[in-house]
Amino acid sequence: MYPIKLTAPLKDYLWGGTKLITEYNKHTDMEKVAESWELSCHKDGNSLIANGKYEGKTLAQLIALKGKSILGKNCMKFDNFPVLIKLIDARDNLSVQVHPKNEYALCVEGEYGKTEMWYIVDCEEGASLLYGFAKSISKDEFAERIENNTLLEVTNRVEVKKGDVFFIEAGTLHAIGSGILIAEIQQNSNTTYRIYDYGRVGNDGNPRKLHIKKALDVTELTPPTRDNSPQSVREAYRGYAKTLLSSCEYFTVHLIEVETMAELLVDDNSFHSLLCLSGRVLLESEYGNIEINKGESIFLEAGYGKYTITGTGEVIKTTV
């Protein structure tokens, strides 16, 4: 048992930028990085262990080797590793899209659906995103607007700022806009149905595939009910502050703002995932110490016990 540093798989989708390379220390030969999968056991990209006894193994291999108990009691109800955590750099607009709920996704795609949350890490002035519909519409109107390219007229466009939080329940139409950097915590799924893609073409020179029929099956046609605020108020402690950003049956996410020192505990209920968004901090525990720099992720297995984070920085802590 020791603090495990992870190396993230990187994705160079066409809408990505360079901030994850220049500002978040992602080492790659790619010219741009759209996503870094900070905590992942998904077949499309598995986090690698970068230190200690298990260096070179994937996170999935570690779980297979040590047993599912290292994930904690709350994870026992899930067949697979329950979450996937990403940093997303949207230089350009992402497609307007939707993710299915579990029942549909398991039946049609053979994997779970995707409920997710976004934390706005940084954004350009005036940046915005699409979050559901501005008004309720019928399925017929939805289909007609897709057909005649007027869908954006009825979507809910929201101007964003650093610190905003969006809970994207499966079935919610959404799209990250250009100039936004996001920390995304989601169900462990890679199923996305594109509805509208601004007429773009992929690397093969052809228009990117749309998934209209499936989107018509799964999209909720009423406006979302949550606002873009954290789920609870900021709580100040000696040396740090904690804010509950979002919580659901799949994940609970806190922002830890370390001013001097934070004392934390990993109990038997869940592992801790720590993603450093700014600054540089030192994690200290009886099982070892490790420095966490901006853009780095640490995995602490369930039952790890007490640890402290000293220094100055912002850390996203995810549990199940």
Legacy VTK file of the C-alpha trace (Angstrom):
# vtk DataFile Version 3.0
C-alpha trace
ASCII
DATASET POLYDATA
POINTS 320 float
0.000 0.000 0.000
1.483 3.324 -1.110
0.326 6.516 -2.895
0.083 5.584 -6.564
0.867 8.178 -9.228
-0.950 7.615 -12.514
-0.010 8.398 -16.106
-3.039 9.335 -18.184
-3.868 8.046 -21.681
-4.121 11.033 -24.038
-6.622 11.644 -26.857
-5.990 13.985 -29.804
-9.556 14.597 -31.019
-9.877 17.290 -33.691
-11.385 19.913 -31.350
-8.554 19.721 -28.785
-5.971 22.341 -27.885
-2.489 22.578 -26.371
-3.151 23.632 -22.751
-2.827 20.107 -21.382
0.678 20.023 -22.865
1.853 23.553 -22.065
0.080 24.152 -18.743
-0.684 20.698 -17.327
2.593 18.946 -18.106
1.314 16.169 -20.366
4.315 14.709 -22.184
3.524 13.649 -25.746
4.556 13.927 -29.377
1.002 14.906 -30.266
0.500 18.449 -31.518
-2.696 18.787 -29.481
-4.381 16.940 -26.639
-8.148 17.055 -26.303
-8.465 14.765 -23.277
-6.286 13.165 -20.633
-7.935 10.206 -18.887
-6.654 10.804 -15.379
-8.308 7.824 -13.702
-9.389 5.095 -16.090
-9.880 1.360 -16.306
-11.718 1.615 -19.638
-10.696 -0.575 -22.575
-10.262 2.547 -24.725
-7.588 3.959 -22.411
-6.193 2.569 -19.158
-4.242 4.601 -16.602
-0.657 3.416 -16.048
1.066 3.310 -12.666
4.126 5.570 -12.734
5.873 4.770 -9.440
6.765 2.140 -6.887
6.369 -1.624 -6.838
3.596 -1.667 -9.449
5.191 0.771 -11.906
4.301 -0.098 -15.495
1.103 -1.967 -14.644
-2.298 -0.576 -15.527
-4.764 0.421 -12.841
-6.994 -2.440 -13.996
-4.113 -4.902 -13.519
-3.532 -3.569 -10.009
-7.181 -4.156 -9.105
-7.064 -7.655 -10.565
-3.876 -8.391 -8.622
-4.882 -6.972 -5.224
-8.619 -7.589 -5.410
-11.700 -5.429 -5.770
-11.626 -4.652 -2.044
-9.053 -1.910 -2.708
-11.879 0.092 -4.299
-13.969 0.071 -1.117
-17.348 -1.172 0.065
-19.308 1.360 -1.991
-17.871 -0.081 -5.207
-18.951 -3.667 -4.556
-22.342 -3.092 -6.192
-20.704 -2.226 -9.528
-19.642 -4.947 -11.964
-16.844 -2.767 -13.358
-14.689 0.097 -12.101
-17.376 2.766 -11.661
-15.787 6.082 -12.705
-13.638 7.720 -15.354
-11.967 11.086 -14.695
-10.748 13.396 -17.454
-9.209 16.764 -18.124
-10.743 18.203 -21.303
-9.288 21.097 -23.319
-11.820 22.359 -25.857
-10.058 24.688 -28.273
-13.084 24.335 -30.597
-16.718 23.416 -29.977
-17.488 19.796 -29.237
-20.362 18.169 -31.074
-23.877 18.498 -29.680
-24.335 15.087 -28.089
-26.087 12.896 -25.580
-25.238 9.812 -23.521
-27.694 6.980 -22.832
-28.834 5.702 -19.466
-27.711 2.319 -18.171
-30.590 0.168 -19.404
-30.375 1.382 -23.001
-26.577 1.432 -23.081
-26.232 -2.103 -21.711
-28.769 -3.426 -24.205
-27.484 -1.581 -27.282
-23.790 -0.878 -26.587
-22.783 -3.571 -24.090
-21.531 -1.060 -21.517
-23.032 1.226 -18.906
-24.518 4.611 -19.679
-22.899 7.892 -18.787
-23.936 10.376 -16.153
-21.192 12.961 -15.648
-20.295 16.261 -14.028
-18.174 19.152 -15.271
-16.074 21.502 -13.175
-14.959 24.586 -15.111
-11.219 24.736 -14.397
-10.570 27.692 -16.703
-12.208 29.444 -19.628
-11.830 32.337 -22.005
-13.947 35.427 -21.423
-17.388 34.952 -22.952
-17.018 31.186 -23.347
-20.252 29.198 -23.227
-21.636 25.693 -23.454
-24.910 23.958 -24.253
-26.787 22.385 -21.348
-30.091 20.776 -22.284
-33.030 22.535 -23.899
-34.239 26.071 -23.234
-37.844 24.837 -23.362
-39.666 21.542 -23.562
-40.064 20.198 -27.078
-41.699 17.141 -28.617
-39.817 14.236 -30.135
-41.203 15.221 -33.544
-39.880 18.770 -33.184
-36.527 17.408 -32.032
-36.290 15.228 -35.132
-37.430 18.054 -37.416
-34.898 20.524 -36.019
-32.090 17.998 -36.451
-33.191 17.518 -40.049
-33.366 21.240 -40.920
-30.314 22.328 -38.845
-32.252 24.544 -36.419
-31.539 22.506 -33.276
-29.324 25.202 -31.730
-32.313 27.581 -31.657
-33.913 25.602 -28.816
-30.863 24.599 -26.806
-29.921 26.189 -23.483
-26.686 28.130 -23.989
-24.932 29.112 -20.744
-22.001 31.525 -20.420
-19.475 30.026 -17.989
-16.844 31.115 -15.495
-14.173 29.326 -13.488
-15.725 27.299 -10.668
-19.054 26.571 -12.343
-20.387 23.033 -11.960
-22.712 21.193 -14.331
-24.360 17.867 -13.537
-25.038 16.120 -16.848
-27.443 13.301 -16.100
-27.576 10.601 -18.786
-30.096 11.659 -21.423
-29.224 15.376 -21.191
-28.255 17.043 -24.476
-24.986 18.950 -24.052
-21.895 20.385 -25.737
-18.718 21.933 -24.370
-17.979 25.211 -26.126
-14.660 26.518 -27.412
-12.186 28.067 -24.988
-13.134 25.932 -21.973
-10.981 23.625 -19.827
-12.969 21.116 -17.803
-12.427 18.444 -15.184
-14.977 15.760 -15.980
-15.987 12.998 -13.584
-18.238 10.439 -15.216
-19.465 6.896 -15.232
-16.963 4.473 -16.727
-18.352 4.593 -20.260
-17.272 5.840 -23.672
-20.664 5.798 -25.389
-21.560 9.104 -27.045
-24.291 9.842 -29.595
-23.503 12.840 -31.814
-26.497 14.877 -32.896
-24.922 17.914 -34.591
-21.273 18.530 -35.503
-21.132 21.906 -37.276
-20.518 20.188 -40.638
-16.976 19.153 -39.689
-14.985 16.361 -41.281
-12.693 13.871 -39.570
-9.082 13.017 -40.345
-10.294 10.820 -43.207
-11.877 13.819 -44.932
-15.431 12.557 -44.408
-18.140 14.046 -42.186
-18.008 12.588 -38.698
-20.677 9.989 -38.004
-23.915 11.117 -36.388
-26.165 8.886 -34.288
-29.575 10.440 -34.844
-31.826 7.416 -34.313
-30.152 6.488 -31.025
-30.206 10.116 -29.880
-33.938 10.292 -30.569
-34.362 7.191 -28.406
-32.530 8.497 -25.327
-32.634 12.327 -25.178
-34.678 14.020 -22.446
-36.740 16.768 -24.091
-37.329 18.980 -21.048
-34.939 21.632 -19.618
-32.496 20.544 -16.891
-33.462 21.441 -13.335
-30.027 21.909 -11.704
-28.198 25.220 -11.842
-24.453 25.601 -12.479
-23.403 25.972 -8.835
-21.582 23.579 -6.501
-23.894 21.281 -4.564
-22.934 22.787 -1.198
-21.344 25.943 0.175
-17.601 26.278 0.678
-16.543 25.050 4.129
-13.417 26.610 5.659
-11.128 24.611 7.932
-7.760 25.322 9.484
-5.338 25.296 6.547
-7.791 24.440 3.768
-11.332 24.733 2.422
-13.654 22.048 1.052
-16.585 22.344 -1.362
-18.915 19.551 -2.414
-19.150 20.015 -6.168
-21.503 17.163 -6.998
-22.692 13.836 -5.643
-24.751 11.006 -7.099
-24.882 7.211 -6.877
-21.763 6.892 -9.075
-19.397 9.507 -7.612
-18.902 12.209 -4.997
-16.593 15.084 -5.917
-15.031 17.692 -3.619
-12.776 20.624 -4.413
-10.008 20.852 -1.793
-8.340 24.285 -1.696
-5.100 23.798 0.223
-3.747 26.985 1.797
-1.218 25.406 4.158
-2.305 21.884 5.114
-5.315 19.559 4.758
-5.784 16.459 6.924
-7.830 13.769 5.164
-8.827 10.134 5.681
-9.421 7.215 3.316
-11.817 4.822 5.043
-13.056 1.407 3.916
-15.959 2.818 1.935
-14.071 4.127 -1.098
-10.712 4.832 -2.686
-9.587 8.460 -3.099
-8.661 9.919 -6.483
-6.702 13.184 -6.230
-6.294 15.404 -9.299
-4.149 18.517 -8.833
-5.560 21.470 -10.781
-3.154 24.160 -9.612
-0.067 24.665 -7.506
2.166 21.964 -6.065
1.432 19.992 -2.919
3.041 17.225 -0.891
1.063 14.170 0.213
2.431 12.633 3.412
1.332 9.411 5.119
2.703 6.419 7.002
2.894 4.557 3.683
5.056 7.121 1.950
5.235 10.694 0.705
4.749 11.975 -2.822
4.742 15.359 -4.521
1.699 16.154 -6.641
2.176 18.783 -9.335
-0.411 20.568 -11.437
-1.946 18.082 -13.869
-1.002 14.962 -11.882
-3.278 12.300 -10.382
-2.881 10.059 -7.343
-4.835 6.917 -6.422
-5.184 5.879 -2.762
-6.807 2.515 -2.153
-9.701 2.101 0.256
-8.614 1.743 3.880
-5.429 3.735 3.271
-6.045 5.742 6.428
-4.928 9.259 7.331
-2.877 11.487 5.080
-2.010 15.159 4.880
-1.580 17.478 1.922
0.721 20.438 2.529
1.550 23.388 0.294
-0.732 25.543 -1.815
-2.988 24.282 -4.565
-6.389 23.093 -5.747
-7.172 19.382 -5.722
-10.225 17.530 -7.009
-11.000 14.613 -4.664
-13.281 11.923 -6.053
-14.802 9.029 -4.105
-17.606 6.559 -4.743
LINES 1 321
320 0 1 2 3 4 5 6 7 8 9 10 11 12 13 14 15 16 17 18 19 20 21 22 23 24 25 26 27 28 29 30 31 32 33 34 35 36 37 38 39 40 41 42 43 44 45 46 47 48 49 50 51 52 53 54 55 56 57 58 59 60 61 62 63 64 65 66 67 68 69 70 71 72 73 74 75 76 77 78 79 80 81 82 83 84 85 86 87 88 89 90 91 92 93 94 95 96 97 98 99 100 101 102 103 104 105 106 107 108 109 110 111 112 113 114 115 116 117 118 119 120 121 122 123 124 125 126 127 128 129 130 131 132 133 134 135 136 137 138 139 140 141 142 143 144 145 146 147 148 149 150 151 152 153 154 155 156 157 158 159 160 161 162 163 164 165 166 167 168 169 170 171 172 173 174 175 176 177 178 179 180 181 182 183 184 185 186 187 188 189 190 191 192 193 194 195 196 197 198 199 200 201 202 203 204 205 206 207 208 209 210 211 212 213 214 215 216 217 218 219 220 221 222 223 224 225 226 227 228 229 230 231 232 233 234 235 236 237 238 239 240 241 242 243 244 245 246 247 248 249 250 251 252 253 254 255 256 257 258 259 260 261 262 263 264 265 266 267 268 269 270 271 272 273 274 275 276 277 278 279 280 281 282 283 284 285 286 287 288 289 290 291 292 293 294 295 296 297 298 299 300 301 302 303 304 305 306 307 308 309 310 311 312 313 314 315 316 317 318 319
